[in-house]
Every structure is written in structure tokens, then in C-alpha cells.
Amino acid sequence: MDIDLQPVLQMFLAESEEGLSIAEQALVALESRPEDEECLGTVFRATHTLKGNASSLGFQALTEFAHVLEDILDRLRRRELRVTTPLITLLLRSIDALRQMVPDAVSGTEGMRPEQRTLLKRLVTARSAMAGALARAEEPAPAEEADDAETVAGDRRRGAGRRSGDSQHEGTVRVDIDRLDRMMNLAGEIAVARGRLKQLLADVPGQVGEAILEVHGEVDRLSLDLQQLVMKVRMVPLGPLFRQYVRTVRDVAAAHGRQARLIIEGEDVEVDTTVVQHIHDPLTHMIRNALDHGIESPEVRMRRGKDPCGSVTLRACREAGSIVIQVADDGAGFDRERILARARALGAATDPEALTDHDLHRLVLEPGFSTAQQITDLSGRGIGLDVVRRNVERLRGSVGIESRQGEGTTITLRLPLTLAIIAGFAVGVENETYLIPLDTVVECLELPREEGPHADGRGVLSVRGQALPYLRLREVFALPGSAKGREHVVVVRHDGGRVGLTVDVLRGESQTVIKPLGRLLQGLPGIAGSAILGSGRVALILDVDALLRQAVPRRGETAEAQRL
């Protein structure tokens, strides 16, 4: 009888990756807490489970490698070997090897690569060594450690990409993300159809119409419950993503002669699984930047009265329908004078000394703006935080920086909880409808009648004694015609301040499913996507940060800097 092993293999692939990630984090913790029996037991159990599953599937090479690793862990449990940094490094490289061997086996190329066979020989030697012998072994070269950090991140991404099948285990179901996307799209289409049906039913006369509307209202509530349930299914905790960086901090810090630990806060905060996929690279850039530019060497930290071991904190929380993720370090902070010197060299500011700390820190997010004095594997090539800004803005998010020289830096990402649905504020200009992300809206005002049109669409209002710059969307998007009545100003948050968007009509709040723009419309400045309204019409979603970045000047910056 033919048996379809593909679901079993997909389950083995996913469970092995999860087990290896847990083992990796426990090994890093064990390095700083050698007597921690729980950490050691966690690694042993993960390895034992992997070996048993590999054996049952007939993966001989994988079983052999895991067996030798399990034996070393057992000797550590019996205190026949002691925990040392070289041994932890060897065990972590073994985890990396298993990360490669598992997908190889599942894809039908089961066996050991030459480097894996060499690593197995080192494990065998370590297994037979007397207690403490491995501590005298030569430590790996720093360059190799740095390469490992990149390799591990790449292996994780490749492993995550292979999890395309659905599987079931102990009351849980693994579902292909494409299916979840399809479910969300269908929920959105149902919402649109409900809205159109409601409008049609409102025209049915008499009691018959009222009865139908009552039934429709019940269907509407059930459909909304279904949509919210689909959204919850897509939500995953940030903890597994955050814990991946425990190894990255350990390896990169060691490779560059520094000591650092990762502190995780808010690991239970949940976000849409698509958001998790898109923030991996920005977080990697931010953490590596903190270790290169922020955390000082142990000698420097001790001279400054600091703990020789620096800290990098990854924290997450929810605020007003958004997810806030911060990467904070207790290092040297941004060097204002060095940033000013770089700004002068690039001509990024007409009067750099007039820039506030807020505006100065924003320059660091511009392409090619690097203050590194020499090129290393971490920095100096002009590529870094600008990548973070671009990737975050693609997610309809924003980046903020706070830094105090000598005390540390905090970079804050503010992102939507989900990329599938937007809670927006609908506005109208001429015959067009636009959606402004609701979490950016502060208040709505009437535009004074004396405010006439401006050639560039800009103006300034006095609101409660404060200057409020504003843009007319009609003029920004070059729409024909003129306003038929009183115009309105929607006040939105932008880059630490407030800006107004002038529109013809306020249509109110709207929660809709986001649709991608077609190829002809991709890359339009200030447009993040589209949505289908209950009326069946298409509304464009405004990218507020991108729309205002060029239109609202920052004090002291040149026009060229604003266009970066």
C-alpha cells in the first residue's frame, strides 16, 4: 500500500526547526549559567527527540550525528565534561549542522557534507576526552564567528521558507500562510458584499424591507465575528522571533571582542504572522548596529564605570492599535559631533548646528549616511539604518530614534498589528476617496475661509497658538476642480510632530481589507495600497510618512537632504 509521507516529513521539518531553536537558546543560556540543569536538560531532550524522529524515518546520517551530540550532552549531565566557551561554540555549530541536515534529508539528499563530517569527528574527539580537556582547545577565529551569525540567520530564513505544507499534531494545526491569506481575502470580499447589499436593502419599502434589514444585521454580525476570528488565527507571539537573536548577540559580540547579553521584554505580544516575516531583517540590522556602534569594549566600559558586559534590549508592546518594537542598548550613544561632521561632508544640512537632536538623528536613517571610521563586516559601507527605514515604511510603519551620548540609544519601530486589514479614516477630494491610517489621526478641523489655494499645496495654520503646517491633497495629487464648500483639515502625527491634510469631505472610520496596487501604480509617492469600500468603490491608502517627508521641511536641512 502506497503511503504519502509528505505530511509526515513536513511535520518533522517544522518540529525539528522548533526544537533546534529551543536548543540553541538553551545553549547560549548555559554558557553563562554552567550549573543550570534545566538548560542542559532542554538541549538534551530536543536532541533526543530529533534523533528518535530521524531514526523512525530512516535518516541514518542524521541519526548518527544526533546520537554523538546526545552522548556529549549526557556526559555533561553526568559532569564527565564541564561547560566551557569552546565546548558551547562546538555544540552551537553542531546545531547549525543539524539545521542544514534536516531539510537536506527531507528533500531526499540525506547524508553529510564534508564540513559536517569534519564537525562530527570533532564531536567524537570531545566525547572521548577527559573532563576539562576541551577547555585547552584553540578557540575559533573571530571572522568565523561573525560569519556564523550571518549563516545562522540565513539558515533560519531558508528553514522558515520550507514550511509550506499543512500538518497536525497534538491538537494544533499548521496551516500554509497562503491559505490564511486567502481566508482573509474572502473575509474582505464578504465585507464588501455586505456593504453593497445593505445599501440595496435600504431602498426596499415598508415592513418587508425592515425585516430583511434585521436579518441582514444578524448576518453582518456573524460575518464580522468570522473576520475577527480569521485575524486572530494569523496572530503569533513575537517571543520565538526575539529569541533567535540570543545567538546573534552572543556570536557577533564575541567576534568583535565585546561582551553583551540580550534582554527580551514583551515576548507574549502577538502580531500578524506576515509582520513577523518582514521585520526579521530590520531587527538584524538594528541589533548588529547596536553591537558595532553602541556597545563599547569591556575595557572602555569599565573606565566609564559601566558593567563590562553590555546589554541589548528587545521589547514589544501594543499601543492604540499598533505594535511598538524597540531595540535599546546601554552603549556609547550617538556621537553628535561625528554626525555633524558627516552632515557637513555630505552637504545634508545648510546649518548643521541648528538641527535639533531629533532632526540630527533622522539623518542617520538616510541612505549612505555612515559615521563608521573604518570598514568592517558590520559597518562602514553606507548601508544600515536606511534599510531599516525603507523596510519599515513598506509595512506602513515609522522609525524613531532617541539617544544620549555615553548612555545608550533606543530605536523604536511603530507598525500596524496586521498587514491584511487597515483601520482607516476615509476622506474625499473631488470624486476620489482616500484612507488615512486611523492610528495617525489626531483630530479634524475646519479650514478657515481665508485660506486660499497655494501653488505648492502648502500652508500654515494657527491652532490653539501653535503653528500647524498643512497640505491640500487636491493640489498634491493635481486633482481637477475646486472645493464646493468648506474644506476640512485632518491633523495627523508625523515624525514627532503634527501636520494637517486638507480635504473636501470627512467620510468617517472604515475597516477594510488591503489590496496590493497593480504594477502600473506601484511606487507612487504617498500611496501605500488600495481598499474596496462597502459601496464597491476603490479607495487609495495614504502613506502619511512618505507623503509628508518631502513636503514638510525640517529646520536646517537642505532641499537635497529632504529628497534623500
RADA-V815880 format. One record per backbone hydrogen bond with DSSP energy under -1.0 kcal/mol. CO is the residue of the C=O (numbers start at 1). NH is the residue of the N-H. If there is no record, write none. Layout:
co nh
CO NH
CO NH
This chain:
co nh
5 9
6 10
7 11
8 12
9 13
10 14
11 15
12 16
13 17
14 18
15 19
16 20
17 21
18 22
19 23
20 24
21 25
22 26
23 27
24 28
25 29
26 30
27 31
29 33
33 36
35 37
36 40
37 41
38 42
39 43
40 44
41 45
42 46
43 47
44 48
45 49
46 50
47 51
48 52
49 53
50 54
51 55
52 56
53 57
54 59
55 58
58 60
59 63
60 64
61 65
62 66
63 67
64 68
65 69
66 70
67 71
68 72
69 73
70 74
71 75
72 76
73 77
74 78
75 80
76 79
84 88
85 89
86 90
87 91
88 92
89 93
90 94
91 95
92 96
93 97
94 98
95 99
96 100
97 101
98 102
100 104
101 105
102 106
103 107
104 109
105 108
113 117
114 118
115 119
116 120
117 121
118 122
119 123
120 124
121 125
122 126
123 127
124 128
130 133
133 136
134 137
141 145
142 146
143 147
144 148
145 149
146 150
147 151
148 152
149 153
150 154
151 155
152 156
153 157
154 158
155 159
156 160
157 161
160 163
162 164
167 174
169 172
172 169
174 167
176 180
177 181
178 182
179 183
180 184
181 185
182 186
183 187
184 188
185 189
186 190
187 191
188 192
189 193
190 194
191 195
192 196
193 197
194 198
195 199
196 200
197 201
198 202
200 203
201 204
205 209
206 210
207 211
208 212
209 213
210 214
211 215
212 216
213 217
214 218
215 219
216 220
217 221
218 222
219 223
220 224
221 225
222 226
223 227
224 228
225 229
226 230
227 231
228 232
229 233
230 234
232 235
234 273
236 271
238 242
239 243
242 245
243 246
245 249
246 250
247 251
248 252
249 253
250 254
251 255
252 256
253 258
254 257
259 310
261 312
263 314
265 316
266 269
267 239
269 238
271 236
272 276
273 277
274 278
275 279
279 283
280 284
281 285
282 286
283 287
284 288
285 289
286 290
287 291
288 292
289 293
290 295
294 332
297 301
298 302
299 303
300 304
301 306
302 305
310 261
311 330
312 263
313 328
314 265
315 326
317 324
319 322
322 319
323 415
324 317
325 413
326 315
327 411
328 313
332 406
335 339
336 340
337 341
338 342
339 343
340 344
341 345
342 346
343 348
351 354
352 355
356 360
357 361
358 362
359 363
362 365
363 366
366 369
368 370
379 376
382 368
384 387
384 388
385 389
386 390
387 391
388 392
389 393
390 394
392 397
393 396
398 414
400 412
402 410
404 407
404 408
408 404
409 329
410 402
411 327
412 400
413 325
414 398
415 323
417 272
420 514
422 512
423 438
424 510
425 436
426 507
426 508
427 434
428 504
428 505
429 432
432 429
433 540
434 427
435 542
436 425
437 440
438 441
440 493
443 491
445 489
448 451
450 452
457 472
459 470
461 468
463 466
466 463
468 461
469 500
470 459
471 502
472 476
473 477
474 479
487 447
488 503
489 445
490 501
491 442
492 499
494 497
497 494
499 492
500 471
501 490
502 473
503 488
505 428
508 426
510 424
512 422
515 530
518 521
518 522
521 524
524 527
526 543
529 541
530 515
531 539
533 536
537 533
539 531
540 435
541 528
542 544
543 547
544 548
545 549
548 552
554 557
556 350
556 351
558 562
559 563
561 564
